[in-house]
Amino acid sequence: MLQLVLAAPVKLPEKVGNVLKYLTLGLGIMETVLDDAKSQPEVKDGKPPSGLI
């Protein structure tokens, strides 16, 4: 949604544009981290999953 606001041909104040850019960047990083956390197997009893070592 923020990317659509940034791409819109609406003239925003420079500070608002910068805040939206950093917010978009931060949300992208959070999304990537959460996706990586979901894809990694759980570790039980402190032992790594078999096949990784």
C-alpha positions in Angstrom: 0.0 0.0 0.0 2.8 2.4 0.9 4.5 1.7 -2.4 1.3 2.8 -4.2 1.3 6.0 -2.3 4.9 6.6 -3.2 4.3 5.8 -6.9 1.2 8.0 -7.1 1.6 11.3 -9.1 0.6 13.3 -6.0 3.0 16.0 -4.8 3.8 15.3 -1.1 6.1 17.3 1.1 9.6 16.1 1.0 9.6 15.0 4.7 6.5 13.0 4.3 8.0 11.3 1.2 11.1 10.4 3.2 9.2 9.0 6.1 7.1 6.8 3.8 10.3 5.5 2.1 11.8 4.5 5.4 8.6 3.0 6.6 8.3 1.0 3.4 11.9 -0.2 3.8 11.4 -1.2 7.4 8.2 -3.1 6.7 10.0 -4.9 3.8 12.8 -6.0 6.2 10.3 -7.1 8.8 8.4 -9.2 6.2 11.6 -10.8 5.1 12.7 -11.7 8.6 9.3 -13.1 9.5 9.2 -15.2 6.3 12.7 -16.6 7.1 11.6 -17.4 10.6 8.6 -19.4 9.3 10.7 -21.4 6.8 13.3 -22.6 9.4 12.6 -25.8 11.3 12.2 -25.6 15.1 15.0 -26.7 17.4 13.9 -28.9 20.3 16.0 -29.9 23.3 18.9 -27.6 22.1 19.8 -30.1 19.4 20.0 -28.9 15.8 17.7 -30.6 13.3 19.2 -33.7 11.7 20.9 -33.2 8.3 22.1 -29.7 9.0 25.5 -30.7 10.3 
